[in-house]
Amino acid sequence: MRKNMQESTKAGYKIIAVDDEEGIVDSLSVFLRRSGYDLVGVTDPLEAIELVRNEHFDLMILDFIMTPIHGDKVVEEIRKFNKELYILLLTGHKDLAPPLETIRKLDIQGYCEKSDKFDQLLLLIESGIKSIEQMNEIKRINTELSDTYEKLEKAYLDMVQTLRYTVEAKDPYTRGHSDRVSAYSVLIGKYLKLSDEDLRTLEVGGLFHDIGKIGIPDSILLKESKLTDDEYSEIKNHPSIGAHILCNATIFQDIIPIVKHHHERYDGKGYPGKLKGEDIPYMARIAAVADTFDAMTSKRTYRDAMPLETVRAEIERCSGTQFDPEIAKVFLDILDNHYDEIKEIQDKFKA
């Protein structure tokens, strides 16, 4: 089998592309070289598995329909010995993509349809590299942490602030938003009578819930006009990207369910996992209410903040569909009887 083997020189990252059509591998090589990348191109999926087993790669571009095995089987084999490889799946058509359950189970970070221009693929690669950079930085910091509690706590707080500021510099809307979501989540948790440990998880999870936006292209994240369907699909990747960024740091394990699942819906129509009801992590269900409340009560480039009466009615209407009904009930009680605590948060963290 023909293969074109070159190490990536852009940012020192290694990319492997796997497609049983030699012409696709050649086209990818030409396009990515013009974009500043080099890669290892392989036409035999079985050979690709062995390459990943024996060499280090940061990102894989993988065709789905191949012989002798399809892309999902390639990923299934690779995940047995490599959980960290960032994988982008290519499909000839959306209808030919593997089911969402398979994509979630195998931790495939994204997929797109094949195109002669490769523009969408380039955006996904750039997003992937940003995620890998952040993940590697967290791994580096994690290996340097001292065993002493004091140093661990300081490094923990430093990482929280550093990564938060990185996202806030990229997305102005996030400035203040994450602080408020964190504070609202803790407030809800207090009225749910959660433990101090759980409240701490809600606090940090709220601060970090949008960290995955670091991997969303600025052209989409900062767009003021209406997003296209493809752009909205890209935005919906940020919970999975955030979870991938944090997955190697032991100290972040408790907040990953919040980061990954704060856009799930109680009726199962959310993302990225379409989890339903109590299958959604409890802390994520709390953060979902806090996140939505702040989104509705914040001024955006395309609309003003919604009136409180409208927001309250919307939360009540969506109880049991978008939101856990128990959590929605507690938050509605806070709005009705403890609004001074909401106002205190808003005054402290003004947009």
Contacts in CASP RR format, 6 or more apart in sequence:
PFRMAT RR
TARGET T0000
AUTHOR 0000-0000-0000
METHOD contacts of the structure
MODEL  1
MRKNMQESTKAGYKIIAVDDEEGIVDSLSVFLRRSGYDLVGVTDPLEAIE
LVRNEHFDLMILDFIMTPIHGDKVVEEIRKFNKELYILLLTGHKDLAPPL
ETIRKLDIQGYCEKSDKFDQLLLLIESGIKSIEQMNEIKRINTELSDTYE
KLEKAYLDMVQTLRYTVEAKDPYTRGHSDRVSAYSVLIGKYLKLSDEDLR
TLEVGGLFHDIGKIGIPDSILLKESKLTDDEYSEIKNHPSIGAHILCNAT
IFQDIIPIVKHHHERYDGKGYPGKLKGEDIPYMARIAAVADTFDAMTSKR
TYRDAMPLETVRAEIERCSGTQFDPEIAKVFLDILDNHYDEIKEIQDKFK
A
1 42 0 8 1.000
1 43 0 8 1.000
1 44 0 8 1.000
1 47 0 8 1.000
2 22 0 8 1.000
2 25 0 8 1.000
2 43 0 8 1.000
3 25 0 8 1.000
3 40 0 8 1.000
3 41 0 8 1.000
3 42 0 8 1.000
3 43 0 8 1.000
3 44 0 8 1.000
3 47 0 8 1.000
4 25 0 8 1.000
4 26 0 8 1.000
4 29 0 8 1.000
4 39 0 8 1.000
4 40 0 8 1.000
4 41 0 8 1.000
5 40 0 8 1.000
5 41 0 8 1.000
6 38 0 8 1.000
6 39 0 8 1.000
6 40 0 8 1.000
7 14 0 8 1.000
7 38 0 8 1.000
7 40 0 8 1.000
8 14 0 8 1.000
8 15 0 8 1.000
8 37 0 8 1.000
8 38 0 8 1.000
8 39 0 8 1.000
8 58 0 8 1.000
9 36 0 8 1.000
9 37 0 8 1.000
9 38 0 8 1.000
10 36 0 8 1.000
10 37 0 8 1.000
10 38 0 8 1.000
10 129 0 8 1.000
11 129 0 8 1.000
11 133 0 8 1.000
13 58 0 8 1.000
13 59 0 8 1.000
13 129 0 8 1.000
13 132 0 8 1.000
14 39 0 8 1.000
14 40 0 8 1.000
14 55 0 8 1.000
14 56 0 8 1.000
14 57 0 8 1.000
14 58 0 8 1.000
14 59 0 8 1.000
15 32 0 8 1.000
15 37 0 8 1.000
15 38 0 8 1.000
15 39 0 8 1.000
15 40 0 8 1.000
15 57 0 8 1.000
15 58 0 8 1.000
15 59 0 8 1.000
15 60 0 8 1.000
15 61 0 8 1.000
15 125 0 8 1.000
16 39 0 8 1.000
16 40 0 8 1.000
16 41 0 8 1.000
16 42 0 8 1.000
16 48 0 8 1.000
16 51 0 8 1.000
16 52 0 8 1.000
16 57 0 8 1.000
16 59 0 8 1.000
16 60 0 8 1.000
16 61 0 8 1.000
17 25 0 8 1.000
17 28 0 8 1.000
17 29 0 8 1.000
17 32 0 8 1.000
17 39 0 8 1.000
17 40 0 8 1.000
17 41 0 8 1.000
17 42 0 8 1.000
17 60 0 8 1.000
17 61 0 8 1.000
17 62 0 8 1.000
18 41 0 8 1.000
18 42 0 8 1.000
18 43 0 8 1.000
18 45 0 8 1.000
18 48 0 8 1.000
18 60 0 8 1.000
18 61 0 8 1.000
18 62 0 8 1.000
18 63 0 8 1.000
18 66 0 8 1.000
18 71 0 8 1.000
18 74 0 8 1.000
19 25 0 8 1.000
19 28 0 8 1.000
19 43 0 8 1.000
19 61 0 8 1.000
19 62 0 8 1.000
19 63 0 8 1.000
19 66 0 8 1.000
19 90 0 8 1.000
20 43 0 8 1.000
20 44 0 8 1.000
20 45 0 8 1.000
20 63 0 8 1.000
20 66 0 8 1.000
20 67 0 8 1.000
21 43 0 8 1.000
21 63 0 8 1.000
22 43 0 8 1.000
24 63 0 8 1.000
24 114 0 8 1.000
25 41 0 8 1.000
25 42 0 8 1.000
25 43 0 8 1.000
27 116 0 8 1.000
27 118 0 8 1.000
28 39 0 8 1.000
28 41 0 8 1.000
28 61 0 8 1.000
28 118 0 8 1.000
29 38 0 8 1.000
29 39 0 8 1.000
29 41 0 8 1.000
31 118 0 8 1.000
31 122 0 8 1.000
32 38 0 8 1.000
32 39 0 8 1.000
32 122 0 8 1.000
32 125 0 8 1.000
35 122 0 8 1.000
37 125 0 8 1.000
39 61 0 8 1.000
40 51 0 8 1.000
40 57 0 8 1.000
42 48 0 8 1.000
42 51 0 8 1.000
45 66 0 8 1.000
45 68 0 8 1.000
45 69 0 8 1.000
45 71 0 8 1.000
45 73 0 8 1.000
45 74 0 8 1.000
46 68 0 8 1.000
46 69 0 8 1.000
48 60 0 8 1.000
48 62 0 8 1.000
48 74 0 8 1.000
49 74 0 8 1.000
49 77 0 8 1.000
49 78 0 8 1.000
51 57 0 8 1.000
52 60 0 8 1.000
52 78 0 8 1.000
52 82 0 8 1.000
52 85 0 8 1.000
53 78 0 8 1.000
53 81 0 8 1.000
53 82 0 8 1.000
57 85 0 8 1.000
58 85 0 8 1.000
58 86 0 8 1.000
58 129 0 8 1.000
58 132 0 8 1.000
59 85 0 8 1.000
59 86 0 8 1.000
59 87 0 8 1.000
59 88 0 8 1.000
59 125 0 8 1.000
59 128 0 8 1.000
59 129 0 8 1.000
59 132 0 8 1.000
60 78 0 8 1.000
60 85 0 8 1.000
60 86 0 8 1.000
60 87 0 8 1.000
60 88 0 8 1.000
61 88 0 8 1.000
61 90 0 8 1.000
61 121 0 8 1.000
61 125 0 8 1.000
62 71 0 8 1.000
62 74 0 8 1.000
62 75 0 8 1.000
62 87 0 8 1.000
62 88 0 8 1.000
62 89 0 8 1.000
62 90 0 8 1.000
63 71 0 8 1.000
63 89 0 8 1.000
63 90 0 8 1.000
64 70 0 8 1.000
64 71 0 8 1.000
64 72 0 8 1.000
64 89 0 8 1.000
64 90 0 8 1.000
64 91 0 8 1.000
64 92 0 8 1.000
64 96 0 8 1.000
64 97 0 8 1.000
64 98 0 8 1.000
64 111 0 8 1.000
65 71 0 8 1.000
65 91 0 8 1.000
65 92 0 8 1.000
65 96 0 8 1.000
66 74 0 8 1.000
71 89 0 8 1.000
72 98 0 8 1.000
72 102 0 8 1.000
72 106 0 8 1.000
75 87 0 8 1.000
75 89 0 8 1.000
75 106 0 8 1.000
75 108 0 8 1.000
76 106 0 8 1.000
78 85 0 8 1.000
78 87 0 8 1.000
79 106 0 8 1.000
79 107 0 8 1.000
83 107 0 8 1.000
84 135 0 8 1.000
84 247 0 8 1.000
84 248 0 8 1.000
86 109 0 8 1.000
86 128 0 8 1.000
86 131 0 8 1.000
86 132 0 8 1.000
86 244 0 8 1.000
87 106 0 8 1.000
87 107 0 8 1.000
87 108 0 8 1.000
87 109 0 8 1.000
87 110 0 8 1.000
88 108 0 8 1.000
88 109 0 8 1.000
88 110 0 8 1.000
88 111 0 8 1.000
88 112 0 8 1.000
88 121 0 8 1.000
88 124 0 8 1.000
88 125 0 8 1.000
88 128 0 8 1.000
89 97 0 8 1.000
89 98 0 8 1.000
89 103 0 8 1.000
89 108 0 8 1.000
89 110 0 8 1.000
89 111 0 8 1.000
90 111 0 8 1.000
90 112 0 8 1.000
90 113 0 8 1.000
90 114 0 8 1.000
90 121 0 8 1.000
91 97 0 8 1.000
91 111 0 8 1.000
91 112 0 8 1.000
91 113 0 8 1.000
91 114 0 8 1.000
92 113 0 8 1.000
92 114 0 8 1.000
93 113 0 8 1.000
94 113 0 8 1.000
97 103 0 8 1.000
97 111 0 8 1.000
100 273 0 8 1.000
100 274 0 8 1.000
103 110 0 8 1.000
103 111 0 8 1.000
104 272 0 8 1.000
104 273 0 8 1.000
107 244 0 8 1.000
109 128 0 8 1.000
109 131 0 8 1.000
109 237 0 8 1.000
109 240 0 8 1.000
109 241 0 8 1.000
109 244 0 8 1.000
110 124 0 8 1.000
110 237 0 8 1.000
110 240 0 8 1.000
112 120 0 8 1.000
112 121 0 8 1.000
112 124 0 8 1.000
113 120 0 8 1.000
115 121 0 8 1.000
120 230 0 8 1.000
123 217 0 8 1.000
123 220 0 8 1.000
123 234 0 8 1.000
124 234 0 8 1.000
126 217 0 8 1.000
127 215 0 8 1.000
127 216 0 8 1.000
127 217 0 8 1.000
127 234 0 8 1.000
127 237 0 8 1.000
127 241 0 8 1.000
128 215 0 8 1.000
128 241 0 8 1.000
130 214 0 8 1.000
130 215 0 8 1.000
131 212 0 8 1.000
131 214 0 8 1.000
131 215 0 8 1.000
131 241 0 8 1.000
131 242 0 8 1.000
131 244 0 8 1.000
131 245 0 8 1.000
134 163 0 8 1.000
134 166 0 8 1.000
134 211 0 8 1.000
134 214 0 8 1.000
134 245 0 8 1.000
135 244 0 8 1.000
135 245 0 8 1.000
135 246 0 8 1.000
135 247 0 8 1.000
135 248 0 8 1.000
138 159 0 8 1.000
138 163 0 8 1.000
138 245 0 8 1.000
138 246 0 8 1.000
138 248 0 8 1.000
138 249 0 8 1.000
138 252 0 8 1.000
139 248 0 8 1.000
139 249 0 8 1.000
141 155 0 8 1.000
141 159 0 8 1.000
141 249 0 8 1.000
142 248 0 8 1.000
142 249 0 8 1.000
142 250 0 8 1.000
142 251 0 8 1.000
144 155 0 8 1.000
145 151 0 8 1.000
145 152 0 8 1.000
145 155 0 8 1.000
145 251 0 8 1.000
146 152 0 8 1.000
146 155 0 8 1.000
152 251 0 8 1.000
156 251 0 8 1.000
159 249 0 8 1.000
160 204 0 8 1.000
160 207 0 8 1.000
160 208 0 8 1.000
163 208 0 8 1.000
163 211 0 8 1.000
163 214 0 8 1.000
164 178 0 8 1.000
164 207 0 8 1.000
164 208 0 8 1.000
164 211 0 8 1.000
166 214 0 8 1.000
167 174 0 8 1.000
167 178 0 8 1.000
167 210 0 8 1.000
167 211 0 8 1.000
167 212 0 8 1.000
167 213 0 8 1.000
167 214 0 8 1.000
168 174 0 8 1.000
168 175 0 8 1.000
168 176 0 8 1.000
168 178 0 8 1.000
170 213 0 8 1.000
170 214 0 8 1.000
170 218 0 8 1.000
170 221 0 8 1.000
171 210 0 8 1.000
171 213 0 8 1.000
171 221 0 8 1.000
171 222 0 8 1.000
173 298 0 8 1.000
173 300 0 8 1.000
174 210 0 8 1.000
174 213 0 8 1.000
175 351 0 8 1.000
176 349 0 8 1.000
176 350 0 8 1.000
176 351 0 8 1.000
177 210 0 8 1.000
177 294 0 8 1.000
177 295 0 8 1.000
177 298 0 8 1.000
177 351 0 8 1.000
178 206 0 8 1.000
178 207 0 8 1.000
178 208 0 8 1.000
178 209 0 8 1.000
178 210 0 8 1.000
179 207 0 8 1.000
179 348 0 8 1.000
179 349 0 8 1.000
180 290 0 8 1.000
180 294 0 8 1.000
180 298 0 8 1.000
180 345 0 8 1.000
180 346 0 8 1.000
180 349 0 8 1.000
181 206 0 8 1.000
181 207 0 8 1.000
181 209 0 8 1.000
181 287 0 8 1.000
181 290 0 8 1.000
181 291 0 8 1.000
181 294 0 8 1.000
182 202 0 8 1.000
182 203 0 8 1.000
182 204 0 8 1.000
182 205 0 8 1.000
182 206 0 8 1.000
182 207 0 8 1.000
182 290 0 8 1.000
183 203 0 8 1.000
183 345 0 8 1.000
183 348 0 8 1.000
183 349 0 8 1.000
184 289 0 8 1.000
184 290 0 8 1.000
184 293 0 8 1.000
184 294 0 8 1.000
184 342 0 8 1.000
184 345 0 8 1.000
185 202 0 8 1.000
185 203 0 8 1.000
185 205 0 8 1.000
185 206 0 8 1.000
185 283 0 8 1.000
185 286 0 8 1.000
185 287 0 8 1.000
185 290 0 8 1.000
186 199 0 8 1.000
186 202 0 8 1.000
186 203 0 8 1.000
187 334 0 8 1.000
187 341 0 8 1.000
187 342 0 8 1.000
187 345 0 8 1.000
188 202 0 8 1.000
188 286 0 8 1.000
188 289 0 8 1.000
188 290 0 8 1.000
188 327 0 8 1.000
188 330 0 8 1.000
188 331 0 8 1.000
188 334 0 8 1.000
189 198 0 8 1.000
189 199 0 8 1.000
189 202 0 8 1.000
189 286 0 8 1.000
190 199 0 8 1.000
191 330 0 8 1.000
191 333 0 8 1.000
191 334 0 8 1.000
191 338 0 8 1.000
192 286 0 8 1.000
192 327 0 8 1.000
192 330 0 8 1.000
194 202 0 8 1.000
198 283 0 8 1.000
201 254 0 8 1.000
201 255 0 8 1.000
201 258 0 8 1.000
201 283 0 8 1.000
202 258 0 8 1.000
202 283 0 8 1.000
202 286 0 8 1.000
202 287 0 8 1.000
204 255 0 8 1.000
205 255 0 8 1.000
205 258 0 8 1.000
205 259 0 8 1.000
205 283 0 8 1.000
205 287 0 8 1.000
206 255 0 8 1.000
206 258 0 8 1.000
206 287 0 8 1.000
206 290 0 8 1.000
208 246 0 8 1.000
208 252 0 8 1.000
208 255 0 8 1.000
208 258 0 8 1.000
208 259 0 8 1.000
209 258 0 8 1.000
209 259 0 8 1.000
209 262 0 8 1.000
209 287 0 8 1.000
209 291 0 8 1.000
210 238 0 8 1.000
211 242 0 8 1.000
211 245 0 8 1.000
211 246 0 8 1.000
211 259 0 8 1.000
212 238 0 8 1.000
212 239 0 8 1.000
212 241 0 8 1.000
212 242 0 8 1.000
212 245 0 8 1.000
212 259 0 8 1.000
213 221 0 8 1.000
213 238 0 8 1.000
213 241 0 8 1.000
214 241 0 8 1.000
214 242 0 8 1.000
214 245 0 8 1.000
215 237 0 8 1.000
215 238 0 8 1.000
215 241 0 8 1.000
216 234 0 8 1.000
216 235 0 8 1.000
216 237 0 8 1.000
216 238 0 8 1.000
216 241 0 8 1.000
217 234 0 8 1.000
220 227 0 8 1.000
220 231 0 8 1.000
220 234 0 8 1.000
220 235 0 8 1.000
221 235 0 8 1.000
223 231 0 8 1.000
224 301 0 8 1.000
224 302 0 8 1.000
225 302 0 8 1.000
226 302 0 8 1.000
227 235 0 8 1.000
236 263 0 8 1.000
236 271 0 8 1.000
236 272 0 8 1.000
237 272 0 8 1.000
239 259 0 8 1.000
239 260 0 8 1.000
239 261 0 8 1.000
239 262 0 8 1.000
239 263 0 8 1.000
239 271 0 8 1.000
239 272 0 8 1.000
240 260 0 8 1.000
240 272 0 8 1.000
242 259 0 8 1.000
242 260 0 8 1.000
243 256 0 8 1.000
243 259 0 8 1.000
243 260 0 8 1.000
246 252 0 8 1.000
246 255 0 8 1.000
246 256 0 8 1.000
246 259 0 8 1.000
247 256 0 8 1.000
255 283 0 8 1.000
257 281 0 8 1.000
257 283 0 8 1.000
257 284 0 8 1.000
258 281 0 8 1.000
258 283 0 8 1.000
258 284 0 8 1.000
258 287 0 8 1.000
260 272 0 8 1.000
260 284 0 8 1.000
261 272 0 8 1.000
261 273 0 8 1.000
261 275 0 8 1.000
261 280 0 8 1.000
261 281 0 8 1.000
261 284 0 8 1.000
262 284 0 8 1.000
262 287 0 8 1.000
262 288 0 8 1.000
262 291 0 8 1.000
263 270 0 8 1.000
263 271 0 8 1.000
263 272 0 8 1.000
263 288 0 8 1.000
263 291 0 8 1.000
264 270 0 8 1.000
264 271 0 8 1.000
264 273 0 8 1.000
264 274 0 8 1.000
264 275 0 8 1.000
264 280 0 8 1.000
264 284 0 8 1.000
264 285 0 8 1.000
264 288 0 8 1.000
265 276 0 8 1.000
265 288 0 8 1.000
265 321 0 8 1.000
265 322 0 8 1.000
265 323 0 8 1.000
266 276 0 8 1.000
266 277 0 8 1.000
266 280 0 8 1.000
266 285 0 8 1.000
266 320 0 8 1.000
266 321 0 8 1.000
266 322 0 8 1.000
266 323 0 8 1.000
266 324 0 8 1.000
266 325 0 8 1.000
267 276 0 8 1.000
267 277 0 8 1.000
267 320 0 8 1.000
267 321 0 8 1.000
267 322 0 8 1.000
268 274 0 8 1.000
268 275 0 8 1.000
268 276 0 8 1.000
268 277 0 8 1.000
277 285 0 8 1.000
277 324 0 8 1.000
280 288 0 8 1.000
280 324 0 8 1.000
285 323 0 8 1.000
285 324 0 8 1.000
285 327 0 8 1.000
286 324 0 8 1.000
286 327 0 8 1.000
288 322 0 8 1.000
288 323 0 8 1.000
288 324 0 8 1.000
289 315 0 8 1.000
289 323 0 8 1.000
289 324 0 8 1.000
289 327 0 8 1.000
289 328 0 8 1.000
289 331 0 8 1.000
292 315 0 8 1.000
292 322 0 8 1.000
292 323 0 8 1.000
293 311 0 8 1.000
293 315 0 8 1.000
293 331 0 8 1.000
296 305 0 8 1.000
296 306 0 8 1.000
296 310 0 8 1.000
296 311 0 8 1.000
296 314 0 8 1.000
297 305 0 8 1.000
297 306 0 8 1.000
297 308 0 8 1.000
297 311 0 8 1.000
297 346 0 8 1.000
298 305 0 8 1.000
298 351 0 8 1.000
299 305 0 8 1.000
299 351 0 8 1.000
306 314 0 8 1.000
308 335 0 8 1.000
312 332 0 8 1.000
312 335 0 8 1.000
315 323 0 8 1.000
315 328 0 8 1.000
315 331 0 8 1.000
315 332 0 8 1.000
315 335 0 8 1.000
316 328 0 8 1.000
316 332 0 8 1.000
318 328 0 8 1.000
319 325 0 8 1.000
319 328 0 8 1.000
319 329 0 8 1.000
319 332 0 8 1.000
320 328 0 8 1.000
334 341 0 8 1.000
334 342 0 8 1.000
335 342 0 8 1.000
END
